[in-house]
């Protein structure tokens, strides 16, 4: 029997969260930037790796792409199929073993908010290289590893200077952390997050035959409610990015 992934028990909650709210980071920050970076044209062949419940897969389809998507969670794929048009092909598959996909098939591959949940990034990048066409590109979106390292980065506030800052206790050391899907909720499910530095990603991409061709840092769209710390909090949101986007293209090593 297939072992459930850490996201299987939270599939329905995660799907409802993305579908019912207009004010998510996925919809307000990541989606418009991602569509711009991908430059999707009618008929673009795209594979959405670790696609979750298909939120981005469906948006790529709306933009004109021919989409194939995969995730290890059977429950998330079930949600994706329920919500998606039949034109999108979904597979239950590990991100580092896309055995359903032929070599040199896709113009673009995406891994959105998932690479930090995956242990074997070398395998993911190797598979992405295999299934991409010669001029294809891989686009990764993740929580910014320089400022978001579970248990090692924190918000702080300097009362004297009225400045909100991000404290970083550890960055270069890779680590693995279990996170609560519903913080504060009794018996919350957990998921695993792997922290890696920018050079870890750069080295792994290069070893797989990619060169980073674009890097962008995306900030939060949210604003604080009125109060004595509003200005400092809003300034911190604009100055300390929440997400990192890496675009990589195949090279000859």
C-alpha positions in Angstrom: 0.0 0.0 0.0 1.3 3.5 -0.9 2.3 5.5 2.1 0.4 8.8 2.5 2.5 12.0 2.0 2.5 14.8 4.6 0.0 16.8 2.5 -2.5 14.0 2.0 -4.3 14.7 5.2 -4.5 18.5 4.5 -5.5 18.3 0.8 -9.1 19.4 1.3 -8.2 22.3 3.6 -5.4 23.5 1.3 -7.7 23.3 -1.7 -10.5 25.3 0.0 -7.9 27.9 1.2 -6.7 28.5 -2.4 -10.1 28.4 -4.1 -12.2 30.4 -1.6 -9.9 33.3 -0.9 -8.9 36.1 -3.3 -6.3 37.5 -0.9 -3.7 34.7 -0.9 0.0 35.1 -1.8 -0.5 32.5 -4.5 -3.2 34.6 -6.2 -2.0 38.1 -5.6 1.8 37.8 -5.7 3.0 34.6 -7.2 0.5 34.1 -10.1 0.8 37.4 -11.9 4.6 37.4 -11.6 4.9 33.7 -12.6 2.7 34.2 -15.7 4.9 37.2 -16.7 8.1 35.2 -16.2 6.9 32.2 -18.1 5.7 34.2 -21.1 3.1 31.5 -21.9 1.9 31.5 -25.5 -0.9 29.5 -27.1 0.3 25.9 -27.2 3.2 26.2 -24.8 3.9 22.7 -23.5 4.3 23.0 -19.7 4.9 20.5 -16.9 3.9 21.6 -13.4 6.0 19.5 -11.0 4.6 19.0 -7.5 1.5 20.7 -8.6 -0.6 20.3 -5.4 -4.3 20.7 -6.1 -3.7 22.2 -9.5 -4.2 25.9 -8.7 -1.3 27.0 -10.9 -1.8 24.2 -13.5 -5.3 25.6 -14.2 -4.1 29.1 -14.5 -1.4 28.1 -16.9 -4.1 26.4 -19.0 -6.2 29.5 -19.0 -3.1 31.4 -20.3 -2.9 29.1 -23.3 -0.5 26.3 -22.2 -0.9 22.6 -22.8 -0.4 21.4 -19.3 0.7 18.2 -17.7 1.0 18.1 -14.0 2.1 15.7 -11.2 2.2 15.4 -7.4 3.1 12.7 -5.0 -0.1 13.2 -3.0 -3.0 11.1 -4.3 -5.5 13.3 -2.4 -4.1 16.5 -3.9 -4.3 15.0 -7.4 -7.9 13.9 -6.7 -8.7 17.5 -5.8 -6.9 18.8 -8.9 -8.8 16.5 -11.2 -12.1 17.5 -9.6 -11.4 21.2 -10.1 -9.8 21.1 -13.5 -10.8 20.8 -17.1 -10.2 17.4 -18.7 -7.5 18.9 -21.0 -5.0 18.9 -18.1 -3.3 15.6 -17.6 -2.6 14.8 -14.0 -0.3 12.0 -12.6 0.5 10.7 -9.2 4.3 10.8 -9.3 7.4 11.7 -7.4 9.0 14.9 -8.5 12.4 13.1 -9.0 10.9 10.3 -11.1 8.6 11.6 -13.8 8.4 8.2 -15.5 5.2 9.2 -17.4 7.0 11.9 -19.3 9.0 11.5 -22.4 12.4 13.1 -23.0 12.6 16.6 -24.5 8.9 17.2 -24.5 8.2 20.4 -22.7 9.0 24.1 -23.3 8.8 24.9 -19.6 8.7 23.2 -16.2 7.6 24.8 -12.9 8.0 23.9 -9.3 6.0 26.4 -7.3 6.2 26.5 -3.4 7.3 22.9 -3.3 11.0 22.5 -3.8 11.6 23.1 -0.1 9.3 20.2 0.7 11.4 17.8 -1.4 14.5 16.0 -0.2 16.1 15.0 -3.4 16.4 18.2 -5.4 19.2 16.8 -7.5 16.8 14.2 -8.8 14.1 16.8 -9.5 16.5 19.0 -11.5 17.8 16.0 -13.4 14.3 14.9 -14.4 13.4 18.5 -15.3 16.5 18.6 -17.6 15.5 15.3 -19.2 11.9 16.3 -20.0 12.6 19.8 -21.2 13.3 20.7 -24.8 16.7 22.1 -25.7 15.6 25.7 -25.2 13.2 24.9 -22.3 13.3 26.6 -19.0 12.8 25.6 -15.4 11.1 28.1 -13.1 11.3 27.6 -9.3 9.3 29.7 -6.8 10.1 29.2 -3.1 10.0 31.0 0.3 13.1 33.2 0.2 15.8 31.0 1.8 17.9 34.0 3.0 15.1 35.3 5.2 12.8 32.3 5.8 14.6 29.4 7.5 12.2 27.5 9.9 13.4 28.0 13.5 16.4 30.1 12.5 14.8 33.4 11.3 12.5 35.6 13.2 10.8 39.0 13.1 12.2 41.5 15.7 11.3 45.1 16.5 13.7 47.9 17.6 11.5 50.1 19.8 14.1 52.9 19.9 14.5 53.2 16.1 10.9 52.1 15.4 12.2 49.6 12.9 11.0 46.0 12.2 13.8 43.7 11.2 14.4 40.1 10.2 16.9 38.2 12.4 18.8 35.4 10.8 20.5 33.0 13.2 21.6 30.5 10.5 21.7 30.5 6.7 24.4 28.4 5.1 23.8 25.2 7.0 21.1 23.0 5.5 18.5 21.7 7.8 15.2 19.8 7.9 12.2 20.9 10.0 8.7 19.6 10.7 6.1 22.4 10.4 2.5 22.5 11.6 0.1 22.9 8.7 -2.4 24.5 11.2 -0.3 26.3 13.8 -2.2 26.5 17.1 -4.6 23.8 16.2 -4.7 20.7 18.3 -3.5 17.6 16.5 -2.4 19.6 13.5 -0.9 17.7 10.6 2.7 18.4 9.9 4.8 18.8 6.7 8.5 18.7 6.2 10.6 21.7 5.0 14.2 21.5 3.9 16.3 24.7 4.1 19.0 25.2 1.6 21.1 28.2 0.7 21.2 30.0 -2.6 24.6 28.4 -3.4 23.1 24.9 -2.7 20.5 25.6 -5.3 23.0 27.1 -7.7 25.4 24.1 -7.4 22.6 21.5 -7.8 21.2 23.3 -10.9 24.7 23.5 -12.4 25.4 19.9 -11.7 22.1 18.9 -13.5 23.0 21.0 -16.5 21.3 24.3 -15.8 22.4 27.8 -15.6 20.4 30.4 -13.7 19.3 33.0 -16.2 17.0 35.1 -14.0 16.5 35.8 -10.3 13.7 37.8 -8.8 12.6 38.6 -5.3 8.9 39.1 -4.6 7.4 41.0 -1.7 4.2 40.6 0.2 1.1 42.5 -1.1 -0.4 42.9 2.4 -0.5 46.0 4.6 -0.8 46.3 8.4 -3.9 47.8 10.0 -3.6 51.3 11.6 -1.4 51.4 14.7 2.0 52.6 16.0 3.9 49.9 14.1 2.1 50.1 10.8 4.8 52.2 9.0 7.6 50.0 10.2 5.8 46.8 9.4 4.8 47.9 5.9 8.4 49.1 5.2 9.8 45.7 6.3 7.4 44.0 3.9 8.7 46.1 1.0 12.3 45.7 1.9 12.6 42.1 3.0 11.3 39.8 0.2 9.0 36.9 0.9 9.5 34.8 -2.2 12.5 33.9 -4.5 12.1 33.1 -8.1 14.8 31.3 -10.1 14.7 30.7 -13.8 17.2 28.2 -15.2 18.0 27.0 -18.7 19.9 24.0 -20.0 23.6 24.4 -20.8 26.3 22.2 -22.2 28.8 21.3 -19.5 
